[in-house]
Amino acid sequence: MESFKINAVCGKARTGQLFTEHEAIETPFFMPVATKGSVKMLSHEEVESTGTQCMISNAFVLSMKPGMEIIKKFNGLHNFMGWEKGLFTDSGGFQVLSDEFCLKLEEKGVWFRNPYTGKKMLFTPEESIAIQNTLGSDVAMCLDDVPKAGASLERIEEATQRTFEWAQRCKEAHKNKKQKLFGIVQGGISKKLREKSAEQITSLDFDGYALGGLAIGEPLSKMNTIIDYTIPFTPEEKPRYLMGVGSTKEIVKAIAMGVDCFDSAFPTRTARHGKVFTLKGEYNISTVKNKFDKNPLDKKCECFVCKRFSKAYLHHLFKTKEENSQKWLTYHNVYFLQNLIREIREDIKEGKFSEKKYLK
């Protein structure tokens, strides 16, 4: 079965289809984060109604709670969640390497302390893949070594080499033939290391390639430079995935550079803090100028929140800590982003995609 098909190209931007066991996902696409199997504040029906084709969950987190024994009884994560559309699983590398979890990093894997049991445990590439094989997601991600923003060149070199070695072990361990496996390119903001990592990872012939270790605190200008530099070292015939990017401006720029898929908690997390997405930029509903404003969150948005509610009403709910305000702002942000990308897909098909149209 064909894995990925490009249907149209406009400049470097492209639109196509990523074929999975559950459906053909139109690219480019954005995945809301469902770390524990659910997008915060939204039901699956609400998520689907935004135009979402695919979500991403966290294999590391799910392996601890509820645990693999329970998910096995449901014959996979799709059935456990009650979600019939596309589903990626992140290996959990970013989380397991955080100061909150990580005790020690070595060639075997990562020693971490289980936050639920307090036990010291080893998380290896083989275990990460075994977990994702059992979860049965449409796309699994390799376990990678994610250096922090501002890390030394020595640390980034170490992470780049370890990511390659772990990718080899992930490829060898991957046994679920119905599931795609994506490799991850590391290298910090070093062009030399990004090129090296891309050449190493693509040599393993994965089903797709992600750009990892970005959007973690480095300057946006440097991030965009590295994305644009690295993409030519990834195969045109394979999907390209920019991990952790969820702002409208950065998504538009990345699509223009040839990226096909994205994930981020940014639209949902910031919505819970009052941030609203619009084509003219982001603003906070809590500011006093919204107190008497009869306009919707965004005049051109067709989501039910913008059709029904005023800024003044949502400002009131948010300021009085009414939970529906967080829910409706979350819905708007996800809908807005999905609709934006849908319009971009149509523009690419018609050969008229332009960054300027979406970066006002």
C-alpha positions as YAML, in Angstrom:
chain: A
units: angstrom
residues:
- id: 1
  name: MET
  ca: [0.00, 0.00, 0.00]
- id: 2
  name: GLU
  ca: [1.22, 3.48, -0.85]
- id: 3
  name: SER
  ca: [2.44, 5.22, 2.29]
- id: 4
  name: PHE
  ca: [2.60, 8.90, 1.31]
- id: 5
  name: LYS
  ca: [1.49, 10.73, -1.80]
- id: 6
  name: ILE
  ca: [2.12, 14.32, -2.83]
- id: 7
  name: ASN
  ca: [-0.80, 15.70, -4.85]
- id: 8
  name: ALA
  ca: [0.23, 19.31, -5.44]
- id: 9
  name: VAL
  ca: [3.22, 21.61, -4.91]
- id: 10
  name: CYS
  ca: [3.34, 25.40, -4.76]
- id: 11
  name: GLY
  ca: [6.85, 26.75, -4.26]
- id: 12
  name: LYS
  ca: [8.26, 24.50, -1.54]
- id: 13
  name: ALA
  ca: [4.84, 23.97, 0.06]
- id: 14
  name: ARG
  ca: [3.06, 20.74, -0.75]
- id: 15
  name: THR
  ca: [-0.22, 18.97, -0.05]
- id: 16
  name: GLY
  ca: [-0.87, 15.27, -0.19]
- id: 17
  name: GLN
  ca: [-2.01, 12.25, 1.78]
- id: 18
  name: LEU
  ca: [-0.46, 10.18, 4.55]
- id: 19
  name: PHE
  ca: [-2.07, 6.74, 4.35]
- id: 20
  name: THR
  ca: [-2.65, 4.99, 7.67]
- id: 21
  name: GLU
  ca: [-4.59, 1.98, 8.92]
- id: 22
  name: HIS
  ca: [-7.47, 4.23, 9.96]
- id: 23
  name: GLU
  ca: [-7.68, 6.79, 7.18]
- id: 24
  name: ALA
  ca: [-5.83, 8.86, 4.63]
- id: 25
  name: ILE
  ca: [-4.77, 12.07, 6.37]
- id: 26
  name: GLU
  ca: [-4.60, 15.16, 4.18]
- id: 27
  name: THR
  ca: [-1.33, 17.04, 4.53]
- id: 28
  name: PRO
  ca: [-0.30, 19.48, 5.82]
- id: 29
  name: PHE
  ca: [-2.09, 18.76, 9.09]
- id: 30
  name: PHE
  ca: [-1.95, 19.69, 12.77]
- id: 31
  name: MET
  ca: [-2.32, 17.29, 15.70]
- id: 32
  name: PRO
  ca: [-3.76, 18.51, 19.00]
- id: 33
  name: VAL
  ca: [-1.95, 16.92, 21.93]
- id: 34
  name: ALA
  ca: [-3.84, 14.20, 23.81]
- id: 35
  name: THR
  ca: [-1.03, 13.24, 26.20]
- id: 36
  name: LYS
  ca: [-3.11, 10.87, 28.33]
- id: 37
  name: GLY
  ca: [-5.56, 9.99, 25.55]
- id: 38
  name: SER
  ca: [-7.69, 13.12, 25.66]
- id: 39
  name: VAL
  ca: [-7.35, 16.74, 24.53]
- id: 40
  name: LYS
  ca: [-7.77, 18.93, 27.60]
- id: 41
  name: MET
  ca: [-11.19, 20.62, 27.86]
- id: 42
  name: LEU
  ca: [-12.63, 18.97, 24.70]
- id: 43
  name: SER
  ca: [-14.55, 15.77, 23.96]
- id: 44
  name: HIS
  ca: [-13.50, 13.61, 21.02]
- id: 45
  name: GLU
  ca: [-16.64, 14.74, 19.16]
- id: 46
  name: GLU
  ca: [-15.66, 18.37, 19.66]
- id: 47
  name: VAL
  ca: [-12.09, 17.69, 18.54]
- id: 48
  name: GLU
  ca: [-13.35, 15.95, 15.40]
- id: 49
  name: SER
  ca: [-15.78, 18.78, 14.64]
- id: 50
  name: THR
  ca: [-12.86, 21.24, 14.46]
- id: 51
  name: GLY
  ca: [-11.62, 19.39, 11.38]
- id: 52
  name: THR
  ca: [-8.95, 17.48, 13.27]
- id: 53
  name: GLN
  ca: [-7.83, 14.37, 11.38]
- id: 54
  name: CYS
  ca: [-5.26, 13.10, 13.84]
- id: 55
  name: MET
  ca: [-4.19, 13.44, 17.47]
- id: 56
  name: ILE
  ca: [-0.95, 12.57, 19.25]
- id: 57
  name: SER
  ca: [-0.65, 10.79, 22.60]
- id: 58
  name: ASN
  ca: [2.36, 10.07, 24.80]
- id: 59
  name: ALA
  ca: [3.53, 6.45, 24.98]
- id: 60
  name: PHE
  ca: [5.76, 7.00, 28.01]
- id: 61
  name: VAL
  ca: [2.98, 8.58, 30.07]
- id: 62
  name: LEU
  ca: [0.37, 6.00, 29.03]
- id: 63
  name: SER
  ca: [2.71, 3.13, 29.88]
- id: 64
  name: MET
  ca: [2.72, 4.33, 33.49]
- id: 65
  name: LYS
  ca: [-0.97, 5.26, 33.73]
- id: 66
  name: PRO
  ca: [-3.23, 3.44, 32.96]
- id: 67
  name: GLY
  ca: [-0.51, 0.91, 32.10]
- id: 68
  name: MET
  ca: [-0.12, -1.48, 29.22]
- id: 69
  name: GLU
  ca: [-2.12, -4.32, 30.80]
- id: 70
  name: ILE
  ca: [-5.32, -2.28, 30.59]
- id: 71
  name: ILE
  ca: [-4.72, -1.04, 27.05]
- id: 72
  name: LYS
  ca: [-3.94, -4.59, 25.89]
- id: 73
  name: LYS
  ca: [-7.40, -5.66, 27.06]
- id: 74
  name: PHE
  ca: [-8.86, -3.10, 24.63]
- id: 75
  name: ASN
  ca: [-6.64, -4.34, 21.79]
- id: 76
  name: GLY
  ca: [-4.93, -0.99, 21.42]
- id: 77
  name: LEU
  ca: [-5.13, 2.72, 22.16]
- id: 78
  name: HIS
  ca: [-7.72, 3.55, 19.47]
- id: 79
  name: ASN
  ca: [-10.26, 1.25, 21.12]
- id: 80
  name: PHE
  ca: [-9.32, 2.35, 24.64]
- id: 81
  name: MET
  ca: [-9.80, 6.01, 23.70]
- id: 82
  name: GLY
  ca: [-12.82, 5.47, 21.47]
- id: 83
  name: TRP
  ca: [-11.07, 7.39, 18.67]
- id: 84
  name: GLU
  ca: [-11.38, 6.08, 15.10]
- id: 85
  name: LYS
  ca: [-9.30, 8.62, 13.21]
- id: 86
  name: GLY
  ca: [-5.53, 9.07, 12.91]
- id: 87
  name: LEU
  ca: [-3.28, 8.69, 15.94]
- id: 88
  name: PHE
  ca: [0.44, 9.28, 16.49]
- id: 89
  name: THR
  ca: [2.30, 8.32, 19.66]
- id: 90
  name: ASP
  ca: [5.33, 10.24, 20.85]
- id: 91
  name: SER
  ca: [8.02, 8.07, 22.41]
- id: 92
  name: GLY
  ca: [8.13, 10.28, 25.49]
- id: 93
  name: GLY
  ca: [11.79, 11.17, 25.00]
- id: 94
  name: PHE
  ca: [11.20, 14.84, 25.78]
- id: 95
  name: GLN
  ca: [9.36, 14.01, 29.02]
- id: 96
  name: VAL
  ca: [11.65, 11.24, 30.24]
- id: 97
  name: LEU
  ca: [14.68, 13.50, 29.78]
- id: 98
  name: SER
  ca: [13.14, 16.37, 31.75]
- id: 99
  name: ASP
  ca: [14.51, 17.29, 35.15]
- id: 100
  name: GLU
  ca: [11.25, 16.10, 36.69]
- id: 101
  name: PHE
  ca: [11.84, 12.48, 35.61]
- id: 102
  name: CYS
  ca: [15.45, 11.93, 34.50]
- id: 103
  name: LEU
  ca: [17.95, 10.48, 36.96]
- id: 104
  name: LYS
  ca: [20.69, 9.40, 34.57]
- id: 105
  name: LEU
  ca: [21.23, 9.26, 30.82]
- id: 106
  name: GLU
  ca: [23.40, 6.50, 29.33]
- id: 107
  name: GLU
  ca: [23.85, 4.48, 26.16]
- id: 108
  name: LYS
  ca: [21.34, 1.82, 27.27]
- id: 109
  name: GLY
  ca: [18.60, 4.38, 27.80]
- id: 110
  name: VAL
  ca: [17.28, 6.75, 30.44]
- id: 111
  name: TRP
  ca: [17.06, 6.01, 34.14]
- id: 112
  name: PHE
  ca: [14.05, 7.79, 35.59]
- id: 113
  name: ARG
  ca: [11.96, 7.83, 38.74]
- id: 114
  name: ASN
  ca: [8.36, 6.75, 38.18]
- id: 115
  name: PRO
  ca: [6.26, 9.63, 39.59]
- id: 116
  name: TYR
  ca: [3.45, 7.25, 40.52]
- id: 117
  name: THR
  ca: [5.46, 4.54, 42.31]
- id: 118
  name: GLY
  ca: [8.73, 6.30, 43.14]
- id: 119
  name: LYS
  ca: [10.66, 3.37, 41.68]
- id: 120
  name: LYS
  ca: [13.87, 3.83, 39.69]
- id: 121
  name: MET
  ca: [13.35, 2.47, 36.17]
- id: 122
  name: LEU
  ca: [15.26, 2.17, 32.87]
- id: 123
  name: PHE
  ca: [13.52, 3.36, 29.70]
- id: 124
  name: THR
  ca: [15.20, 2.00, 26.56]
- id: 125
  name: PRO
  ca: [14.59, 2.42, 22.81]
- id: 126
  name: GLU
  ca: [13.44, -1.21, 22.69]
- id: 127
  name: GLU
  ca: [10.93, -0.67, 25.49]
- id: 128
  name: SER
  ca: [9.63, 2.53, 23.89]
- id: 129
  name: ILE
  ca: [8.97, 0.69, 20.62]
- id: 130
  name: ALA
  ca: [7.43, -2.33, 22.37]
- id: 131
  name: ILE
  ca: [5.02, 0.02, 24.15]
- id: 132
  name: GLN
  ca: [4.08, 1.80, 20.93]
- id: 133
  name: ASN
  ca: [3.68, -1.49, 19.06]
- id: 134
  name: THR
  ca: [1.19, -2.55, 21.72]
- id: 135
  name: LEU
  ca: [-0.59, 0.80, 21.70]
- id: 136
  name: GLY
  ca: [-1.12, 0.27, 17.98]
- id: 137
  name: SER
  ca: [-0.96, 3.94, 16.97]
- id: 138
  name: ASP
  ca: [-0.87, 4.69, 13.26]
- id: 139
  name: VAL
  ca: [2.57, 6.29, 13.60]
- id: 140
  name: ALA
  ca: [5.18, 5.59, 16.28]
- id: 141
  name: MET
  ca: [8.16, 7.81, 16.98]
- id: 142
  name: CYS
  ca: [11.71, 6.72, 17.72]
- id: 143
  name: LEU
  ca: [13.13, 7.45, 21.15]
- id: 144
  name: ASP
  ca: [15.59, 10.31, 20.76]
- id: 145
  name: ASP
  ca: [17.98, 12.25, 22.96]
- id: 146
  name: VAL
  ca: [16.67, 15.82, 23.21]
- id: 147
  name: PRO
  ca: [19.27, 18.38, 24.32]
- id: 148
  name: LYS
  ca: [17.97, 21.50, 26.02]
- id: 149
  name: ALA
  ca: [18.03, 24.90, 24.35]
- id: 150
  name: GLY
  ca: [21.39, 26.54, 24.94]
- id: 151
  name: ALA
  ca: [23.16, 23.22, 25.53]
- id: 152
  name: SER
  ca: [26.88, 23.06, 24.84]
- id: 153
  name: LEU
  ca: [28.14, 21.91, 21.45]
- id: 154
  name: GLU
  ca: [29.60, 18.83, 23.15]
- id: 155
  name: ARG
  ca: [26.20, 17.91, 24.61]
- id: 156
  name: ILE
  ca: [24.47, 18.43, 21.24]
- id: 157
  name: GLU
  ca: [27.07, 16.26, 19.49]
- id: 158
  name: GLU
  ca: [26.50, 13.55, 22.09]
- id: 159
  name: ALA
  ca: [22.71, 13.79, 21.65]
- id: 160
  name: THR
  ca: [23.00, 13.67, 17.85]
- id: 161
  name: GLN
  ca: [25.08, 10.49, 17.90]
- id: 162
  name: ARG
  ca: [22.94, 8.84, 20.59]
- id: 163
  name: THR
  ca: [19.76, 9.68, 18.66]
- id: 164
  name: PHE
  ca: [21.19, 7.83, 15.65]
- id: 165
  name: GLU
  ca: [22.23, 4.81, 17.70]
- id: 166
  name: TRP
  ca: [18.83, 4.69, 19.41]
- id: 167
  name: ALA
  ca: [17.11, 5.07, 16.01]
- id: 168
  name: GLN
  ca: [18.95, 1.97, 14.78]
- id: 169
  name: ARG
  ca: [17.75, 0.04, 17.82]
- id: 170
  name: CYS
  ca: [14.19, 1.36, 17.39]
- id: 171
  name: LYS
  ca: [14.12, 0.23, 13.77]
- id: 172
  name: GLU
  ca: [15.34, -3.23, 14.75]
- id: 173
  name: ALA
  ca: [12.80, -3.50, 17.59]
- id: 174
  name: HIS
  ca: [9.80, -2.34, 15.56]
- id: 175
  name: LYS
  ca: [7.56, -5.36, 14.84]
- id: 176
  name: ASN
  ca: [4.08, -3.91, 14.20]
- id: 177
  name: LYS
  ca: [3.82, -3.98, 10.39]
- id: 178
  name: LYS
  ca: [0.54, -2.03, 10.43]
- id: 179
  name: GLN
  ca: [2.24, 0.87, 12.19]
- id: 180
  name: LYS
  ca: [4.52, 3.45, 10.57]
- id: 181
  name: LEU
  ca: [7.76, 4.44, 12.29]
- id: 182
  name: PHE
  ca: [9.25, 7.93, 12.02]
- id: 183
  name: GLY
  ca: [12.86, 8.81, 12.71]
- id: 184
  name: ILE
  ca: [13.85, 12.08, 14.37]
- id: 185
  name: VAL
  ca: [16.59, 14.48, 13.26]
- id: 186
  name: GLN
  ca: [18.46, 16.27, 16.05]
- id: 187
  name: GLY
  ca: [21.46, 18.63, 16.01]
- id: 188
  name: GLY
  ca: [20.38, 21.73, 17.91]
- id: 189
  name: ILE
  ca: [20.91, 24.93, 15.94]
- id: 190
  name: SER
  ca: [24.16, 23.69, 14.39]
- id: 191
  name: LYS
  ca: [23.88, 23.37, 10.60]
- id: 192
  name: LYS
  ca: [26.75, 20.90, 10.55]
- id: 193
  name: LEU
  ca: [25.13, 18.62, 13.13]
- id: 194
  name: ARG
  ca: [21.67, 18.93, 11.56]
- id: 195
  name: GLU
  ca: [23.10, 17.83, 8.22]
- id: 196
  name: LYS
  ca: [24.95, 14.96, 9.88]
- id: 197
  name: SER
  ca: [21.89, 13.84, 11.81]
- id: 198
  name: ALA
  ca: [19.63, 14.07, 8.74]
- id: 199
  name: GLU
  ca: [22.04, 11.95, 6.70]
- id: 200
  name: GLN
  ca: [22.32, 9.38, 9.50]
- id: 201
  name: ILE
  ca: [18.60, 9.10, 10.20]
- id: 202
  name: THR
  ca: [17.48, 9.05, 6.56]
- id: 203
  name: SER
  ca: [19.99, 6.27, 5.85]
- id: 204
  name: LEU
  ca: [17.75, 4.02, 7.99]
- id: 205
  name: ASP
  ca: [14.79, 4.48, 5.60]
- id: 206
  name: PHE
  ca: [11.99, 5.33, 8.01]
- id: 207
  name: ASP
  ca: [8.39, 5.94, 6.92]
- id: 208
  name: GLY
  ca: [8.76, 9.64, 7.72]
- id: 209
  name: TYR
  ca: [11.15, 12.13, 9.30]
- id: 210
  name: ALA
  ca: [10.67, 14.57, 12.15]
- id: 211
  name: LEU
  ca: [12.66, 17.65, 13.03]
- id: 212
  name: GLY
  ca: [13.12, 17.43, 16.79]
- id: 213
  name: GLY
  ca: [14.80, 19.57, 19.39]
- id: 214
  name: LEU
  ca: [13.32, 22.83, 18.10]
- id: 215
  name: ALA
  ca: [10.67, 25.17, 19.58]
- id: 216
  name: ILE
  ca: [12.21, 24.57, 23.00]
- id: 217
  name: GLY
  ca: [13.53, 28.04, 23.69]
- id: 218
  name: GLU
  ca: [15.89, 28.92, 20.85]
- id: 219
  name: PRO
  ca: [15.28, 32.20, 18.94]
- id: 220
  name: LEU
  ca: [12.57, 31.81, 16.31]
- id: 221
  name: SER
  ca: [14.80, 33.22, 13.59]
- id: 222
  name: LYS
  ca: [17.39, 30.52, 14.26]
- id: 223
  name: MET
  ca: [14.70, 27.84, 14.39]
- id: 224
  name: ASN
  ca: [13.39, 28.85, 10.96]
- id: 225
  name: THR
  ca: [16.89, 29.00, 9.54]
- id: 226
  name: ILE
  ca: [17.58, 25.44, 10.75]
- id: 227
  name: ILE
  ca: [14.25, 24.13, 9.40]
- id: 228
  name: ASP
  ca: [14.91, 25.63, 5.98]
- id: 229
  name: TYR
  ca: [18.49, 24.32, 5.99]
- id: 230
  name: THR
  ca: [17.62, 20.77, 7.12]
- id: 231
  name: ILE
  ca: [14.62, 20.00, 4.90]
- id: 232
  name: PRO
  ca: [16.68, 19.47, 1.69]
- id: 233
  name: PHE
  ca: [18.50, 16.64, 3.49]
- id: 234
  name: THR
  ca: [15.23, 14.73, 3.97]
- id: 235
  name: PRO
  ca: [13.63, 12.73, 1.12]
- id: 236
  name: GLU
  ca: [10.96, 14.57, -0.87]
- id: 237
  name: GLU
  ca: [8.89, 11.40, -1.13]
- id: 238
  name: LYS
  ca: [8.57, 11.02, 2.67]
- id: 239
  name: PRO
  ca: [6.45, 13.10, 5.10]
- id: 240
  name: ARG
  ca: [8.22, 15.78, 7.15]
- id: 241
  name: TYR
  ca: [7.09, 16.44, 10.71]
- id: 242
  name: LEU
  ca: [8.01, 19.52, 12.77]
- id: 243
  name: MET
  ca: [7.58, 18.58, 16.40]
- id: 244
  name: GLY
  ca: [6.24, 20.94, 19.04]
- id: 245
  name: VAL
  ca: [5.24, 23.92, 16.87]
- id: 246
  name: GLY
  ca: [1.67, 25.23, 17.21]
- id: 247
  name: SER
  ca: [1.60, 29.00, 16.61]
- id: 248
  name: THR
  ca: [-0.07, 30.19, 13.40]
- id: 249
  name: LYS
  ca: [2.89, 32.26, 12.24]
- id: 250
  name: GLU
  ca: [5.44, 29.47, 12.66]
- id: 251
  name: ILE
  ca: [3.17, 26.85, 11.08]
- id: 252
  name: VAL
  ca: [2.60, 29.01, 7.99]
- id: 253
  name: LYS
  ca: [6.33, 29.63, 7.64]
- id: 254
  name: ALA
  ca: [7.14, 25.93, 8.06]
- id: 255
  name: ILE
  ca: [4.53, 24.86, 5.50]
- id: 256
  name: ALA
  ca: [6.12, 27.32, 3.07]
- id: 257
  name: MET
  ca: [9.43, 25.54, 3.67]
- id: 258
  name: GLY
  ca: [7.96, 22.10, 2.92]
- id: 259
  name: VAL
  ca: [6.79, 20.71, 6.28]
- id: 260
  name: ASP
  ca: [3.81, 18.34, 6.22]
- id: 261
  name: CYS
  ca: [2.67, 17.83, 9.82]
- id: 262
  name: PHE
  ca: [2.78, 19.48, 13.22]
- id: 263
  name: ASP
  ca: [1.84, 18.91, 16.84]
- id: 264
  name: SER
  ca: [1.80, 21.16, 19.87]
- id: 265
  name: ALA
  ca: [-0.02, 21.80, 23.14]
- id: 266
  name: PHE
  ca: [0.41, 25.53, 22.50]
- id: 267
  name: PRO
  ca: [-3.09, 26.28, 21.09]
- id: 268
  name: THR
  ca: [-4.85, 24.44, 23.93]
- id: 269
  name: ARG
  ca: [-2.53, 25.33, 26.79]
- id: 270
  name: THR
  ca: [-2.49, 29.04, 26.00]
- id: 271
  name: ALA
  ca: [-6.28, 29.05, 25.51]
- id: 272
  name: ARG
  ca: [-6.63, 27.97, 29.14]
- id: 273
  name: HIS
  ca: [-4.67, 31.12, 30.00]
- id: 274
  name: GLY
  ca: [-6.90, 33.34, 27.86]
- id: 275
  name: LYS
  ca: [-4.94, 33.54, 24.58]
- id: 276
  name: VAL
  ca: [-7.01, 33.81, 21.40]
- id: 277
  name: PHE
  ca: [-5.80, 32.95, 17.88]
- id: 278
  name: THR
  ca: [-6.66, 35.26, 14.97]
- id: 279
  name: LEU
  ca: [-5.14, 36.03, 11.57]
- id: 280
  name: LYS
  ca: [-4.16, 39.45, 12.86]
- id: 281
  name: GLY
  ca: [-2.21, 37.89, 15.71]
- id: 282
  name: GLU
  ca: [-2.88, 36.59, 19.20]
- id: 283
  name: TYR
  ca: [-4.48, 38.52, 22.04]
- id: 284
  name: ASN
  ca: [-5.67, 37.82, 25.58]
- id: 285
  name: ILE
  ca: [-9.39, 37.78, 26.36]
- id: 286
  name: SER
  ca: [-8.69, 38.98, 29.91]
- id: 287
  name: THR
  ca: [-7.59, 42.49, 28.84]
- id: 288
  name: VAL
  ca: [-9.96, 45.26, 29.86]
- id: 289
  name: LYS
  ca: [-10.66, 46.42, 26.29]
- id: 290
  name: ASN
  ca: [-12.72, 43.25, 25.77]
- id: 291
  name: LYS
  ca: [-15.06, 44.02, 28.67]
- id: 292
  name: PHE
  ca: [-17.66, 45.84, 26.52]
- id: 293
  name: ASP
  ca: [-16.78, 44.41, 23.09]
- id: 294
  name: LYS
  ca: [-19.80, 42.98, 21.24]
- id: 295
  name: ASN
  ca: [-17.64, 41.43, 18.49]
- id: 296
  name: PRO
  ca: [-16.73, 37.73, 18.27]
- id: 297
  name: LEU
  ca: [-13.24, 36.46, 19.03]
- id: 298
  name: ASP
  ca: [-12.48, 36.66, 15.30]
- id: 299
  name: LYS
  ca: [-14.90, 38.19, 12.79]
- id: 300
  name: LYS
  ca: [-13.97, 35.76, 10.00]
- id: 301
  name: CYS
  ca: [-13.99, 32.58, 12.10]
- id: 302
  name: GLU
  ca: [-16.90, 30.19, 11.52]
- id: 303
  name: CYS
  ca: [-16.60, 28.18, 14.75]
- id: 304
  name: PHE
  ca: [-19.70, 28.01, 16.96]
- id: 305
  name: VAL
  ca: [-17.96, 30.09, 19.65]
- id: 306
  name: CYS
  ca: [-17.45, 33.01, 17.27]
- id: 307
  name: LYS
  ca: [-20.97, 32.64, 15.83]
- id: 308
  name: ARG
  ca: [-22.63, 32.68, 19.24]
- id: 309
  name: PHE
  ca: [-20.59, 34.56, 21.84]
- id: 310
  name: SER
  ca: [-19.14, 38.06, 22.20]
- id: 311
  name: LYS
  ca: [-15.73, 38.97, 23.50]
- id: 312
  name: ALA
  ca: [-17.48, 40.70, 26.40]
- id: 313
  name: TYR
  ca: [-19.27, 37.51, 27.45]
- id: 314
  name: LEU
  ca: [-16.15, 35.36, 27.18]
- id: 315
  name: HIS
  ca: [-14.14, 38.04, 29.02]
- id: 316
  name: HIS
  ca: [-16.72, 37.90, 31.83]
- id: 317
  name: LEU
  ca: [-16.57, 34.11, 32.06]
- id: 318
  name: PHE
  ca: [-12.78, 34.05, 32.01]
- id: 319
  name: LYS
  ca: [-12.41, 36.76, 34.66]
- id: 320
  name: THR
  ca: [-14.89, 34.96, 36.93]
- id: 321
  name: LYS
  ca: [-13.01, 31.67, 36.42]
- id: 322
  name: GLU
  ca: [-15.94, 29.94, 34.73]
- id: 323
  name: GLU
  ca: [-14.53, 26.74, 33.17]
- id: 324
  name: ASN
  ca: [-16.61, 27.10, 30.00]
- id: 325
  name: SER
  ca: [-14.45, 30.07, 29.05]
- id: 326
  name: GLN
  ca: [-11.38, 27.82, 28.88]
- id: 327
  name: LYS
  ca: [-13.33, 25.18, 27.00]
- id: 328
  name: TRP
  ca: [-14.66, 27.58, 24.38]
- id: 329
  name: LEU
  ca: [-11.34, 29.37, 23.89]
- id: 330
  name: THR
  ca: [-9.70, 25.97, 23.43]
- id: 331
  name: TYR
  ca: [-12.30, 24.99, 20.86]
- id: 332
  name: HIS
  ca: [-11.83, 28.26, 18.98]
- id: 333
  name: ASN
  ca: [-8.04, 27.99, 18.85]
- id: 334
  name: VAL
  ca: [-8.07, 24.41, 17.57]
- id: 335
  name: TYR
  ca: [-10.82, 25.16, 15.03]
- id: 336
  name: PHE
  ca: [-9.05, 28.31, 13.88]
- id: 337
  name: LEU
  ca: [-5.77, 26.49, 13.33]
- id: 338
  name: GLN
  ca: [-7.41, 23.54, 11.54]
- id: 339
  name: ASN
  ca: [-9.40, 25.86, 9.28]
- id: 340
  name: LEU
  ca: [-6.29, 27.90, 8.52]
- id: 341
  name: ILE
  ca: [-4.42, 24.78, 7.42]
- id: 342
  name: ARG
  ca: [-7.43, 23.57, 5.40]
- id: 343
  name: GLU
  ca: [-7.41, 26.88, 3.50]
- id: 344
  name: ILE
  ca: [-3.67, 26.55, 2.96]
- id: 345
  name: ARG
  ca: [-4.17, 23.05, 1.52]
- id: 346
  name: GLU
  ca: [-6.73, 24.45, -0.94]
- id: 347
  name: ASP
  ca: [-4.41, 27.30, -1.92]
- id: 348
  name: ILE
  ca: [-1.57, 24.87, -2.59]
- id: 349
  name: LYS
  ca: [-3.86, 22.73, -4.77]
- id: 350
  name: GLU
  ca: [-4.83, 25.83, -6.75]
- id: 351
  name: GLY
  ca: [-1.21, 26.99, -7.03]
- id: 352
  name: LYS
  ca: [-1.81, 30.26, -5.19]
- id: 353
  name: PHE
  ca: [-0.34, 29.69, -1.72]
- id: 354
  name: SER
  ca: [1.44, 32.73, -0.31]
- id: 355
  name: GLU
  ca: [2.82, 33.27, 3.18]
- id: 356
  name: LYS
  ca: [1.83, 36.94, 3.02]
- id: 357
  name: LYS
  ca: [-1.87, 36.07, 2.84]
- id: 358
  name: TYR
  ca: [-1.67, 34.42, 6.26]
- id: 359
  name: LEU
  ca: [0.94, 36.60, 7.95]
- id: 360
  name: LYS
  ca: [-0.79, 39.94, 8.27]
...
